Amino acid sequence: MEKQRNGIGRRKAAVTRVFLSKGEGAITVNGKDYRVYFPLVYLQNQVERPFKTVESTGKYDVKINAIGGGVKGQAEAAMLGISRILVEMNPDFRPALKAAGLLKRDPRSVERKKFGHKKARKSYQFSKR
């Protein structure tokens, strides 16, 4: 049996450590089934997307440790981590995953709050008189 591979995925403040091994397709996130952890269907699809792209659904068991951020950020971080491991295991998967945009880390994050402002860009109300 092939050894377990691990990778990391990040998105906003979320960080996921992903462990992939040969199996029958079980995906667990922080000890729970991913359908329980991510109740929204589109977040479940994000986690499954790398496997659907390379047509290897049900061939690998995945264990994900997710910390920080929100559920959407964690789902997208898991997607990146899974994609990176699949490429490491089989370099032939790279063109398909790259074309689907699954190997790119999304750099967008929250803009910092500036002093003298309510939020990053919103100001206090200005009164001329």
C-alpha positions as CSV (number, residue, x, y, z in Angstrom):
1,M,0.0,0.0,0.0
2,E,1.2,3.5,-0.9
3,K,2.1,5.7,2.1
4,Q,0.1,8.6,3.2
5,R,0.8,12.0,1.6
6,N,0.2,15.3,3.2
7,G,-0.1,18.9,1.9
8,I,-1.2,22.3,3.0
9,G,-3.8,24.7,1.7
10,R,-4.5,28.3,2.7
11,R,-7.3,30.8,1.9
12,K,-7.9,34.1,3.8
13,A,-7.3,33.2,7.5
14,A,-8.0,29.5,7.0
15,V,-5.2,26.9,7.0
16,T,-5.8,23.2,6.3
17,R,-3.5,20.3,6.6
18,V,-4.6,17.5,4.2
19,F,-3.6,13.8,4.5
20,L,-4.4,11.7,1.4
21,S,-4.1,7.9,1.1
22,K,-5.5,5.1,-1.1
23,G,-8.9,4.1,0.0
24,E,-12.6,4.1,-0.9
25,G,-13.4,7.8,-0.9
26,A,-14.0,8.7,2.8
27,I,-13.4,12.4,3.5
28,T,-13.2,13.6,7.1
29,V,-12.7,17.2,8.3
30,N,-11.7,17.7,12.0
31,G,-13.0,14.2,12.8
32,K,-16.4,14.7,11.2
33,D,-17.7,13.6,7.8
34,Y,-17.3,16.5,5.3
35,R,-21.0,16.5,4.6
36,V,-21.7,17.2,8.2
37,Y,-18.8,19.8,8.6
38,F,-19.7,21.6,5.4
39,P,-23.6,21.5,5.4
40,L,-23.9,23.6,2.2
41,V,-23.8,21.7,-1.0
42,Y,-21.6,24.1,-2.9
43,L,-18.9,23.8,-0.1
44,Q,-19.1,20.0,-0.4
45,N,-18.6,20.4,-4.2
46,Q,-15.5,22.6,-3.6
47,V,-13.9,19.8,-1.5
48,E,-14.8,17.2,-4.2
49,R,-13.8,19.3,-7.2
50,P,-10.1,18.2,-7.5
51,F,-11.2,14.5,-7.6
52,K,-14.0,15.2,-10.2
53,T,-11.5,17.2,-12.3
54,V,-9.0,14.3,-12.6
55,E,-11.8,11.6,-12.5
56,S,-10.5,9.8,-9.4
57,T,-13.6,10.1,-7.2
58,G,-13.7,7.3,-4.6
59,K,-10.1,6.2,-5.0
60,Y,-8.6,8.1,-2.1
61,D,-9.3,8.6,1.6
62,V,-8.8,12.2,2.8
63,K,-8.3,13.5,6.4
64,I,-8.4,17.3,6.8
65,N,-7.4,19.4,9.8
66,A,-8.8,22.8,9.4
67,I,-8.2,25.8,11.6
68,G,-8.9,29.5,11.3
69,G,-11.2,31.5,9.0
70,G,-14.8,30.6,8.2
71,V,-16.3,27.5,6.6
72,K,-16.0,28.9,3.0
73,G,-12.3,29.7,3.4
74,Q,-11.7,26.3,5.0
75,A,-13.4,24.5,2.1
76,E,-11.4,26.4,-0.5
77,A,-8.2,25.8,1.4
78,A,-9.0,22.1,1.5
79,M,-9.5,22.2,-2.3
80,L,-6.1,23.7,-2.8
81,G,-4.4,21.2,-0.4
82,I,-6.0,18.2,-2.1
83,S,-5.0,19.5,-5.6
84,R,-1.4,19.9,-4.5
85,I,-1.2,16.4,-3.2
86,L,-2.8,14.9,-6.3
87,V,-0.1,16.6,-8.5
88,E,2.6,15.3,-6.1
89,M,1.2,11.8,-6.4
90,N,0.7,11.9,-10.2
91,P,2.3,14.7,-12.3
92,D,-0.1,13.7,-15.2
93,F,-2.9,15.4,-13.2
94,R,-1.2,18.8,-13.4
95,P,-2.5,20.1,-16.7
96,A,-6.2,19.3,-15.9
97,L,-6.0,20.8,-12.4
98,K,-4.1,23.9,-13.7
99,A,-6.7,24.5,-16.4
100,A,-9.4,24.3,-13.8
101,G,-7.6,26.9,-11.7
102,L,-7.2,24.6,-8.7
103,L,-3.4,25.0,-8.2
104,K,-3.5,28.8,-7.7
105,R,-3.6,30.2,-4.1
106,D,-6.2,33.0,-3.9
107,P,-4.3,35.9,-2.5
108,R,-7.3,38.0,-1.6
109,S,-7.7,38.8,2.1
110,V,-9.3,41.4,4.4
111,E,-7.9,44.9,4.0
112,R,-6.6,46.4,7.2
113,K,-8.4,49.1,9.0
114,K,-6.9,52.6,8.8
115,F,-6.7,55.0,11.6
116,G,-9.1,57.9,11.4
117,H,-11.6,55.6,9.6
118,K,-14.4,53.4,10.7
119,K,-13.3,50.5,8.5
120,A,-10.7,50.0,5.9
121,R,-12.2,52.6,3.6
122,K,-15.4,53.9,5.2
123,S,-14.9,57.3,6.9
124,Y,-16.7,59.0,9.7
125,Q,-19.4,61.4,8.6
126,F,-17.9,64.8,7.5
127,S,-19.7,68.0,8.6
128,K,-18.4,71.2,7.0
129,R,-20.3,73.5,9.5
